Amino acid sequence: MKISFTLALICLGAVVSAQTAQDTIRQKDIEAVTIIARKPTVESKVDRTVFNVENSSILAGNTTWDVLRMTPLVSIDNNDVVKSEGESVTVYINDRKSVFTGKELKEYLKSIPADNLMKIEVITNPSSRYETSGQVINIVLKKRDDEGIKGSVSATSTQNQKNSQYSNVNLNYHKGNFTQTLIGSYADQTNEHSEVSESLLFQNNETRHVEAQNVYRNRMPSFSTTSELELNDRNNIGIIGEFFQNRSSSDGGSTGEILQNDLPYNQYTVRQNEDSRYLVLNSNVFYKYYDKEKNRIFDVNTGVNYNAHDNERNFLRNQTIAPTEELTQVTNHSQMRNYYLKLDYSQPLDSAGSNFEAGMKFDFNNNIIPTDYHGFSTEVLKSRFRYRDNLNSVYANYSSKFLDKLDVRIGLRYEYMMLKLKQETTGEERKDSYGLLMPNVLLKYTFSPNFNVSGSYNYSVWRPWFSEFNPFELPSGDGTFYRGNMDLEPNPNHRFSMKIGVYKKYFLSLNYGFTNQDYWTDYIQDGDRLISYPSNFPGRSERYSANFNTNQTFLQNKLNVNLNLGFNYTDNSDFNEKNGINTRDYLTNFSGSANFSYTNLFGRNINLSGWGGMYKQNNGNTQGNTFNFYHNLSVTRIFEDLGLEASVRLNNIFKKPVFDNTTYSQVGVFHTVSKSSWYGASFTLTKRFGNQKVKENTKTNVEKNEGGGK
């Protein structure tokens, strides 16, 4: 490992040294130099960190998911949970809240080529306009509006344990006041996953050892279209349509051994195969009024989102002690329907920089999870779980500047939730409603052009995902069982932060947050059956964090380097005492990431880029035991005359990720070590045509300079 890093550093040093010499030689023949200003790769504003990737070589050969993993302050665990500064996030795409979460979000972002990215905004202090349980990540795509047709076609082949293929096409047409964009992609991916788990259950002094292996294949076509018409200088209308499908299959198995009081009690094997189809159809119709002279904006968005998930799983379980063979088949056809109407208005209040913003949203969900369970007998158990909710919200933000040094933003959001749950199989039913006020405040004081300090407070609420309410019990491939919990309640969170900026290059953020109720995984032991389910845990959990970020450029702006260091400290002493959990009360965690990009190496249109991140996966009552070092290196050669780009990317070649964590509960301790094929090499070939110039999506001054950041 040390030898690999040493060689990598020597190579990078040789490249920099050679490039410096080449630049020195060329400067002798240059009488005048034209400096072209462009945004730094990373901008740190008072309420957000912006990763400007539009012109970065980091995009080459990557998908949007890959670039999101490389974004400063962002970490993604082995369960594909996206976090910022260790906090939960809500993902927006072009300021529209994404309907995807978890693994579905990952697969969808993999279908968007990084070539479409303009920037990724990590909004650490979101205003009241955002529907969020924590921080916000806003993925901003490019907007092309030059006359004619332009676009790109690319294909990628990735090799690790298996081979995967990915291709996409992007088309844009603009004429007069009309713009049409089409994006299509197809991915055929295969990967392997292995896991070893050791469980110590307090009841009967029981130990369980399980080894599992699975092979997954995903075939994912996607298509999106955006039509926009400028009626005049102030009025725009448009429609967005999205189609995404993931046809997946998996095959694998597990072996388990159970001991009681250190004596053999039972052994079993489980063979599992699964076929599923995940379908998404989204639509959004929008209208925008923009008075550029008075900077007034009125936005109207309405749409329908439809998700369907067809799934069939087969489990064959054999016990070697007291021999039995159990065949279980589970099929379901989940359907999720979402309808919404959103209104936003903003305007300046005076010439001194005061702004007012307000809006409302009406959101309706009507979901059903029908499940057929073929269990231990010929009888088929039919489950029908229905979920309905209506979430209505209003918000207002006021921002202003005082004495040319103090920036203030005050926001208030009110949400009223009504929900109905019904499990027809068991007859369980729940009707509930509640309203919540969520304030936020942000202050920034600029002592000088090179020094400023800001502070903020945010109150947010996490709400359970609808499927986590479903109490119907289902088997897992490792021999355990899972069910939801109809009694889940929302979890409130309080967060205070302070940010210090020096010379517009060095930024330090300090955060403190707490909750008096958290959401973790719980367990029940029922004879030989181990059942996991989500649950609310009472007790105070306090979180402290510090993050340092800097962005530097070298060698006439050809080399751009960003460095991010993080420290997290958690105090769970009150939480553990109230829940009777025997684990560490205080958790300390360090993290760090860095990325670099080098453009036009040796004047040969060769771009280099790389990224490395070190994280320990801590999540609720699950604690990481080891650090993982994720990294990739890319080389891109641009053939301008042909409009071609060729890229080679090496992913996690020095060290393969291993996820080693321990989960603590009242019923026992669960230790898991898992490995996935997150490594290998890929080759991408891209053909571009037409004018590739882009412009930034239209934003109000409030959005551009929110909180006074520039």
C-alpha positions in Angstrom: 0.0 0.0 0.0 2.8 2.5 1.0 4.8 1.6 -2.1 1.7 2.3 -4.3 1.2 5.7 -2.8 4.9 6.5 -3.0 5.0 5.6 -6.7 1.8 7.7 -7.3 3.3 10.7 -5.6 6.6 10.4 -7.5 4.6 10.2 -10.8 2.5 13.3 -9.9 5.7 15.2 -8.9 7.3 14.3 -12.2 4.3 15.5 -14.1 4.2 18.8 -12.2 7.9 19.4 -12.6 7.9 18.6 -16.3 4.8 20.8 -16.9 6.5 23.7 -15.0 9.6 23.4 -17.2 7.5 23.2 -20.3 5.5 26.3 -19.3 8.8 28.2 -18.5 10.2 27.4 -22.0 7.0 28.6 -23.7 6.9 31.8 -21.7 10.1 33.0 -23.4 8.3 33.3 -26.7 5.2 35.1 -25.3 5.1 38.9 -25.2 1.6 39.3 -23.8 -0.6 37.0 -21.8 -4.4 37.1 -21.7 -5.9 36.0 -18.4 -9.3 34.3 -18.6 -11.2 34.5 -15.4 -13.4 31.5 -14.4 -15.1 30.3 -11.3 -13.0 28.3 -8.9 -13.8 24.6 -8.8 -15.1 24.9 -5.3 -16.8 28.0 -3.9 -17.7 28.3 -0.2 -20.6 30.6 0.4 -22.3 31.3 3.7 -25.2 28.8 3.2 -23.6 26.4 0.8 -20.6 24.9 -0.8 -20.7 24.9 -4.7 -18.8 22.3 -6.7 -18.3 24.0 -10.1 -17.6 21.1 -12.5 -18.8 22.4 -15.8 -15.3 22.8 -17.2 -13.5 20.3 -15.0 -11.8 17.2 -16.3 -13.4 15.4 -13.4 -16.5 14.8 -15.6 -14.7 12.6 -18.1 -15.9 9.0 -18.0 -18.1 9.5 -15.0 -21.8 9.6 -14.2 -23.6 12.1 -12.0 -23.5 9.6 -9.1 -19.7 9.3 -9.4 -19.2 13.1 -9.3 -21.6 13.4 -6.3 -19.3 10.9 -4.4 -16.4 13.3 -5.2 -18.2 16.4 -4.0 -16.7 18.2 -1.0 -18.6 17.6 2.3 -20.5 14.6 0.8 -20.1 11.0 2.0 -22.0 7.9 0.8 -22.1 4.7 2.8 -22.3 1.1 1.7 -26.1 1.3 1.8 -26.0 4.2 -0.7 -27.2 6.7 2.0 -26.0 10.2 1.0 -24.9 12.5 3.8 -23.3 15.9 4.1 -21.1 16.7 7.1 -22.5 13.5 8.6 -26.1 14.8 8.3 -29.0 13.5 6.3 -29.7 15.2 3.0 -32.6 15.8 0.5 -31.6 15.7 -3.1 -32.9 18.3 -5.6 -32.3 18.3 -9.4 -32.5 21.8 -11.0 -34.3 23.0 -7.8 -36.9 20.3 -8.1 -37.1 17.8 -5.2 -36.2 14.3 -6.5 -38.7 11.5 -6.0 -35.8 9.0 -5.7 -34.2 7.9 -2.4 -31.6 5.3 -1.4 -30.6 2.7 -4.1 -33.2 4.1 -6.5 -31.5 7.5 -6.3 -28.1 5.9 -7.0 -29.4 4.1 -10.1 -31.2 7.1 -11.4 -28.1 9.4 -11.0 -26.0 6.7 -12.7 -28.3 7.2 -15.8 -27.4 10.9 -16.0 -23.9 11.4 -17.6 -21.6 13.8 -15.8 -21.2 15.7 -19.0 -24.6 17.3 -18.3 -23.5 18.7 -15.0 -22.9 22.4 -14.4 -22.5 22.3 -10.6 -23.5 20.6 -7.4 -24.6 22.8 -4.5 -24.3 21.4 -1.0 -26.7 23.6 0.9 -25.6 23.2 4.6 -28.0 25.9 5.8 -31.2 25.7 3.6 -33.8 28.4 3.8 -37.5 27.7 4.5 -38.3 27.2 0.8 -36.8 23.7 0.9 -38.7 20.6 1.9 -36.0 18.8 3.9 -35.2 16.9 7.0 -31.7 18.2 7.1 -29.3 19.6 4.5 -29.9 19.9 0.7 -27.9 18.8 -2.3 -29.0 20.6 -5.5 -27.7 19.1 -8.7 -27.7 21.8 -11.5 -27.6 20.6 -15.1 -26.4 22.6 -18.0 -28.7 24.7 -20.1 -27.8 25.1 -23.7 -29.5 27.9 -25.7 -27.3 28.5 -28.8 -29.0 28.2 -32.2 -29.2 24.9 -33.9 -28.6 21.3 -32.8 -25.8 20.2 -30.5 -25.1 17.2 -28.3 -22.9 14.2 -27.6 -22.9 10.4 -27.7 -20.7 8.3 -25.4 -20.1 4.7 -24.5 -18.3 3.3 -21.4 -17.0 -0.2 -20.6 -16.1 -1.0 -17.0 -14.2 -4.1 -15.9 -14.0 -5.4 -12.3 -15.0 -8.9 -11.3 -17.7 -8.7 -14.1 -18.0 -6.4 -17.1 -20.5 -3.6 -17.3 -21.6 -1.3 -20.2 -23.1 2.2 -20.2 -24.0 4.5 -23.1 -25.9 7.7 -23.5 -27.0 10.3 -26.0 -27.7 14.0 -25.4 -29.5 16.2 -27.9 -30.3 19.9 -27.6 -32.2 22.0 -30.2 -32.7 25.8 -29.8 -34.3 28.1 -32.3 -35.7 31.6 -31.5 -37.7 31.3 -28.2 -37.9 27.5 -28.2 -35.6 25.0 -26.6 -35.9 21.2 -26.7 -33.6 18.8 -24.8 -33.5 15.0 -25.0 -31.4 12.7 -22.8 -31.3 8.9 -23.2 -29.2 6.3 -21.7 -28.8 2.5 -21.2 -26.8 0.6 -18.7 -26.1 -3.1 -18.3 -24.2 -3.6 -15.0 -23.1 -6.7 -13.1 -21.5 -6.8 -9.7 -20.8 -9.1 -6.9 -21.4 -8.7 -3.1 -20.2 -10.9 -0.2 -21.0 -10.5 3.5 -20.0 -12.2 6.8 -22.0 -11.5 9.9 -21.6 -12.5 13.5 -24.5 -11.9 15.9 -24.5 -12.2 19.7 -28.0 -12.5 21.1 -28.5 -12.0 24.9 -31.4 -14.4 25.0 -30.2 -18.0 25.5 -26.6 -16.7 25.1 -27.0 -17.3 21.4 -24.4 -16.8 18.6 -25.2 -16.7 14.9 -22.6 -16.8 12.1 -23.8 -16.2 8.5 -21.9 -16.0 5.2 -23.6 -14.8 2.1 -22.7 -14.1 -1.6 -24.8 -12.6 -4.3 -24.4 -11.6 -8.0 -26.6 -8.7 -9.2 -27.4 -7.6 -12.8 -29.2 -4.4 -13.6 -30.4 -3.3 -17.0 -31.5 0.4 -17.0 -32.9 2.3 -19.9 -33.8 6.0 -19.2 -35.2 8.9 -21.1 -36.0 12.5 -20.3 -37.3 15.4 -22.3 -37.6 19.1 -21.6 -39.5 21.6 -23.8 -39.4 25.3 -23.0 -41.0 28.3 -24.7 -40.2 31.9 -24.0 -43.6 33.6 -24.6 -42.0 37.1 -24.2 -39.3 38.8 -22.1 -41.1 38.0 -18.9 -43.1 34.7 -19.4 -41.8 31.2 -19.9 -43.7 27.9 -20.0 -42.4 24.4 -20.3 -42.9 20.7 -19.6 -40.5 18.0 -18.4 -41.0 14.3 -18.8 -38.9 11.5 -17.3 -38.9 7.7 -17.8 -36.6 5.4 -15.9 -36.6 1.6 -15.6 -34.4 -0.8 -13.8 -34.8 -4.5 -14.6 -32.7 -6.3 -12.1 -32.0 -9.9 -11.2 -29.9 -11.5 -8.5 -28.8 -15.0 -7.5 -27.0 -16.0 -4.4 -27.1 -17.9 -1.1 -26.1 -17.9 2.5 -25.1 -20.5 5.1 -25.8 -20.0 8.8 -24.8 -21.6 12.0 -26.5 -21.1 15.4 -24.9 -21.9 18.8 -26.4 -21.7 22.2 -24.1 -21.5 25.2 -21.3 -22.3 22.8 -22.9 -25.6 21.7 -24.2 -26.3 18.2 -28.0 -25.7 18.0 -28.8 -25.4 14.3 -27.4 -25.0 10.8 -29.1 -23.9 7.6 -28.6 -22.8 4.0 -30.7 -20.4 2.0 -30.7 -20.1 -1.7 -32.3 -17.0 -3.1 -33.1 -15.6 -6.6 -34.9 -12.4 -7.4 -36.4 -10.7 -10.5 -37.8 -7.2 -10.3 -38.7 -4.2 -12.4 -38.6 -0.7 -11.0 -40.5 1.8 -13.3 -40.7 5.6 -12.9 -42.8 8.1 -14.9 -42.5 11.7 -13.9 -44.1 14.9 -15.4 -43.7 18.5 -14.5 -45.5 21.5 -16.1 -44.0 24.9 -15.2 -44.7 28.6 -15.7 -42.3 31.3 -14.8 -42.8 35.1 -14.7 -39.6 37.1 -14.5 -39.5 40.9 -14.4 -35.8 41.5 -14.8 -36.1 45.3 -14.2 -37.8 44.9 -10.8 -36.3 41.4 -10.2 -39.7 39.8 -9.4 -40.2 36.2 -10.0 -43.3 34.0 -9.8 -42.9 30.3 -10.3 -45.7 27.7 -10.8 -44.9 24.0 -10.8 -47.4 21.1 -11.0 -46.9 17.5 -11.8 -47.6 13.8 -11.4 -45.1 11.2 -10.3 -45.8 7.5 -10.7 -43.6 4.6 -9.5 -44.2 0.9 -9.8 -42.1 -1.9 -8.4 -42.8 -5.5 -9.5 -40.8 -8.0 -7.5 -40.6 -11.8 -7.2 -38.3 -13.5 -4.7 -37.8 -17.2 -4.1 -36.1 -18.6 -1.0 -35.2 -22.2 -0.4 -34.1 -22.9 3.2 -32.6 -26.2 4.3 -31.9 -27.1 7.9 -29.2 -29.7 8.6 -30.2 -30.3 12.2 -33.8 -31.5 12.5 -33.8 -31.6 8.7 -36.5 -29.6 7.0 -36.8 -27.9 3.6 -38.9 -24.7 3.3 -39.7 -23.0 0.0 -40.9 -19.5 0.2 -42.0 -17.2 -2.6 -42.8 -13.5 -2.3 -44.3 -11.4 -5.0 -45.5 -7.8 -4.9 -46.5 -5.0 -7.2 -46.0 -1.7 -5.3 -47.5 1.5 -6.8 -46.7 5.0 -5.7 -48.7 8.0 -7.0 -47.8 11.6 -6.2 -49.6 14.8 -7.2 -48.4 18.2 -6.4 -48.8 22.0 -7.0 -46.1 24.4 -5.9 -46.1 28.2 -6.0 -43.1 30.5 -5.3 -42.8 34.3 -5.4 -39.8 36.6 -4.7 -39.1 40.3 -5.0 -36.8 43.0 -3.6 -38.2 45.3 -1.0 -35.9 48.2 -1.4 -32.7 49.3 -3.1 -30.6 48.5 -0.1 -30.8 44.8 -0.8 -33.8 43.6 1.2 -35.7 40.7 -0.3 -38.9 38.8 0.4 -39.7 35.3 -0.7 -42.9 33.2 -0.1 -44.5 30.1 -1.4 -46.8 27.2 -0.8 -47.1 23.5 -1.8 -49.9 21.0 -1.9 -48.6 17.4 -2.0 -50.7 14.2 -2.2 -49.5 10.6 -2.0 -51.6 7.5 -2.7 -49.5 4.3 -2.4 -50.2 0.6 -2.2 -48.0 -2.4 -1.5 -49.8 -5.7 -2.4 -47.9 -8.8 -1.5 -48.5 -12.5 -2.0 -46.7 -14.7 0.4 -46.3 -18.5 -0.3 -45.0 -19.7 3.0 -44.6 -23.0 4.7 -47.9 -24.5 3.5 -49.9 -24.4 0.3 -52.0 -21.5 1.6 -51.2 -18.1 0.1 -51.2 -15.2 2.5 -52.2 -12.0 0.8 -51.1 -8.7 2.2 -52.5 -5.3 1.1 -50.9 -2.3 2.7 -52.3 1.1 1.8 -50.7 4.5 2.5 -52.2 7.9 1.9 -51.0 11.3 3.0 -51.6 15.0 2.3 -48.7 17.4 3.2 -49.5 21.1 2.8 -46.9 23.7 3.5 -46.3 27.5 3.4 -43.1 29.4 3.9 -41.6 32.9 4.0 -38.0 34.2 3.9 -36.8 37.7 4.6 -33.2 38.8 3.9 -31.5 42.1 4.2 -28.2 43.9 4.7 -27.4 46.3 7.5 -24.5 48.8 7.8 -22.9 47.2 4.6 -21.5 44.5 6.9 -24.3 42.4 8.4 -26.4 40.1 6.3 -29.5 38.6 7.8 -31.9 35.9 6.6 -35.0 34.9 8.6 -37.3 32.1 7.5 -40.4 30.3 8.8 -42.0 27.2 7.4 -45.3 25.6 8.5 -46.2 22.0 7.5 -49.5 20.2 8.1 -49.5 16.4 7.6 -52.5 14.1 7.4 -51.9 10.4 6.9 -53.9 7.2 6.7 -52.4 3.7 7.0 -54.1 0.4 6.7 -52.8 -3.2 6.7 -55.8 -5.2 5.4 -54.2 -8.6 6.3 -54.1 -7.9 10.0 -56.7 -5.2 10.2 -54.3 -2.7 11.6 -55.2 0.9 10.8 -53.9 4.3 11.7 -55.1 7.8 11.1 -53.1 10.8 12.2 -52.4 14.5 11.6 -50.1 17.1 13.0 -48.7 20.5 12.3 -45.2 21.8 12.7 -43.5 25.2 12.7 -39.9 25.2 11.5 -37.9 28.4 11.9 -34.4 29.2 10.6 -32.1 32.2 11.0 -28.8 33.0 9.3 -26.4 35.9 10.1 -23.2 36.9 8.4 -20.8 39.7 9.4 -18.1 40.8 7.1 -15.2 42.3 9.0 -13.1 42.9 5.9 -13.0 41.7 2.3 -10.8 38.8 3.5 -12.5 37.9 6.7 -16.2 37.1 7.6 -18.1 35.1 10.2 -21.6 33.6 9.9 -23.9 31.8 12.3 -27.2 29.9 11.7 -30.0 27.9 13.4 -32.2 25.4 11.6 -35.1 23.3 12.9 -36.1 20.3 10.7 -38.1 17.1 10.9 -37.4 13.7 9.5 -40.4 11.7 8.4 -40.5 7.9 7.8 -40.6 6.5 4.3 -44.1 5.0 3.5 -42.9 1.4 3.1 -41.3 1.5 6.6 -44.8 1.6 8.1 -45.8 -1.7 6.5 -45.9 -4.3 9.4 -46.1 -7.3 7.1 -43.2 -9.7 7.9 -40.9 -10.8 5.0 -37.8 -13.0 4.8 -34.3 -11.9 3.9 -31.7 -13.7 1.9 -29.5 -14.1 4.9 -32.1 -16.2 6.8 -33.4 -13.3 8.9 -36.7 -11.4 8.6 -37.8 -7.8 8.3 -41.0 -5.9 8.9 -42.1 -2.2 9.2 -43.7 -0.4 12.1 -47.0 1.5 11.9 -46.2 3.4 15.1 -43.3 5.4 13.6 -43.3 9.1 14.5 -41.3 12.0 12.9 -38.0 12.9 14.5 -37.2 16.6 15.2 -33.7 18.0 14.8 -32.1 21.2 16.0 -28.9 22.4 14.3 -26.6 25.4 15.1 -23.6 26.3 12.9 -20.8 28.8 12.6 -18.7 29.4 9.5 -15.5 31.4 9.2 -14.1 32.5 5.8 -10.5 33.8 5.4 -9.1 35.2 2.1 -12.0 33.6 0.2 -9.9 30.4 0.2 -10.0 29.0 3.7 -13.2 28.0 5.4 -13.9 26.5 8.8 -17.4 25.4 9.8 -18.4 24.4 13.3 -21.7 22.6 13.9 -23.8 21.4 16.9 -27.0 19.5 16.6 -29.3 17.5 18.9 -32.4 15.4 18.8 -34.5 14.0 21.7 -35.7 11.1 19.7 -34.0 9.2 16.9 -34.8 6.5 14.4 -32.8 3.3 14.4 -33.0 -0.4 13.5 -34.4 -2.6 16.3 -34.7 -6.4 16.7 -37.0 -9.0 18.1 -36.0 -12.7 18.7 -38.8 -15.1 18.2 -37.5 -18.6 18.7 -35.1 -19.3 15.8 -36.4 -16.3 14.0 -34.5 -13.0 14.2 -36.7 -10.0 13.1 -35.5 -6.5 12.4 -37.7 -3.4 12.1 -37.5 0.4 12.3 -38.3 2.1 15.6 -38.2 5.4 17.4 -35.8 5.5 20.3 -36.2 8.1 23.1 -33.2 9.9 24.5 -31.0 12.9 23.7 -28.3 12.4 21.1 -25.9 15.3 20.6 -23.6 15.8 17.5 -20.6 18.1 17.1 -18.6 18.5 13.9 -15.9 20.7 12.4 -15.0 20.9 8.7 -12.1 22.7 7.0 -12.1 23.3 3.3 -9.7 25.1 0.9 -9.5 25.4 -2.9 -6.1 26.2 -4.5 -4.9 26.7 -8.1 -1.3 26.3 -9.3 0.7 26.5 -12.5 -1.2 29.3 -14.2 -4.6 27.9 -13.1 -3.9 24.5 -14.8 -3.8 22.6 -11.5 -6.8 22.9 -9.2 -6.7 21.2 -5.8 -9.5 21.0 -3.2 -9.0 19.7 0.3 -11.7 18.9 2.9 -11.1 17.7 6.5 -13.8 16.7 8.9 -14.1 15.8 12.6 -17.3 14.5 14.2 -18.0 13.8 17.8 -21.2 12.2 19.1 -22.5 12.1 22.7 -25.1 9.3 23.1 -24.8 8.8 26.8 -28.3 9.9 27.6 -29.6 8.0 24.6 -27.9 4.7 25.6 -28.9 4.9 29.2 -32.6 5.4 28.4 -32.7 2.6 25.9 -30.5 0.1 27.8 -27.9 -0.1 25.0 -24.5 -1.3 26.1 -22.1 0.5 23.7 -19.8 3.5 23.6 -21.4 6.7 24.9 -18.9 8.9 23.0 -18.0 8.5 19.3 -15.1 10.3 17.6 -14.7 10.1 13.8 -12.3 11.8 11.4 -12.8 12.1 7.6 -11.1 13.7 4.7 -11.3 14.1 1.0 -9.3 15.8 -1.8 -9.7 16.1 -5.5 -7.5 17.6 -8.2 -7.8 18.4 -11.9 -5.0 19.3 -14.3 -5.9 20.6 -17.8 -3.9 20.5 -21.0 -0.9 18.5 -19.8 2.2 19.3 -21.9 -0.1 21.3 -24.3 -1.4 18.1 -25.7 -5.1 18.3 -24.8 -4.6 15.8 -22.0 -6.5 16.3 -18.8 -5.8 14.5 -15.5 -8.2 14.2 -12.5 -8.3 12.3 -9.3 -10.2 12.0 -6.1 -9.6 10.4 -2.7 -11.8 10.2 0.3 -11.4 8.6 3.7 -14.5 7.8 5.8 -15.8 5.6 8.6 -19.4 4.7 8.2 -21.3 5.7 11.4 -25.1 5.7 11.2 -27.3 5.8 14.3 -26.6 2.7 16.4 -24.3 1.3 13.7 -20.7 2.1 14.2 -17.9 1.7 11.7 -14.9 -0.3 12.9 -12.4 0.7 10.1 -11.7 3.6 7.7 -12.3 3.1 4.0 -10.2 4.9 1.4 -12.1 5.5 -1.8 -10.2 6.9 -4.8 -10.1 7.2 -8.6 -7.7 8.5 -11.2 -8.7 9.6 -14.7 -6.8 10.5 -17.9 -8.7 12.1 -20.8 -7.3 12.9 -24.3 -9.2 15.4 -26.4 -9.1 15.2 -30.2 -10.5 18.7 -31.1 -10.5 18.2 -34.9 -12.6 15.0 -34.6 -14.8 16.2 -31.7 -13.7 13.1 -29.7 -12.7 12.5 -26.1 -11.2 9.2 -24.9 -11.0 8.6 -21.1 -9.5 5.9 -18.9 -10.5 5.7 -15.3 -9.0 3.6 -12.5 -11.3 3.1 -9.5 -10.1 2.0 -6.0 -7.1 0.2 -7.4 -4.8 0.7 -4.4 -7.3 -0.6 -1.8 -10.7 -2.3 -2.2 -13.4 -1.0 0.1 -14.4 -3.3 3.0 -17.4 -2.3 5.1 -16.8 -3.4 8.7 -19.4 -2.2 11.2 -21.2 -3.2 14.4 -24.8 -2.5 15.3 -25.9 -2.3 18.9 -29.4 -3.1 20.2 -31.3 -4.2 23.4 -31.4 -7.8 22.2 -27.8 -8.2 21.0 -24.8 -7.0 19.1 -24.4 -7.5 15.3 -21.1 -7.4 13.6 -21.0 -7.3 9.7 -18.1 -7.3 7.2 -19.2 -6.9 3.5 -17.4 -6.4 0.2 -18.6 -5.2 -3.1 -17.0 -4.9 -6.5 -16.4 -1.1 -6.2 -13.1 -1.3 -8.1 -11.6 -1.8 -11.6 -11.0 0.2 -14.7 -13.2 1.8 -17.3 -12.8 3.2 -20.8 -15.1 5.9 -22.2 -15.3 7.3 -25.8 -17.3 10.5 -26.3 -18.3 12.2 -29.6 -19.5 15.8 -29.5 -21.1 17.9 -32.1 -22.5 21.4 -32.4 -21.9 24.4 -30.2 -21.1 23.3 -26.7 -21.4 26.6 -25.0 -23.8 26.8 -22.0 -25.3 29.4 -19.7 -26.2 29.2 -16.0 -29.8 28.5 -15.2 -31.8 31.7 -14.4 -31.8 32.4 -10.7 -33.0 35.4 -8.6 -30.5 37.6 -6.8 -31.8 36.0 -3.5 -30.8 32.6 -4.7 -27.5 33.6 -6.2 -26.3 35.6 -3.2 -28.4 33.9 -0.4 -27.1 35.0 3.0 -24.8 37.6 1.4 -22.4 35.0 -0.1 -20.6 36.0 -3.3 
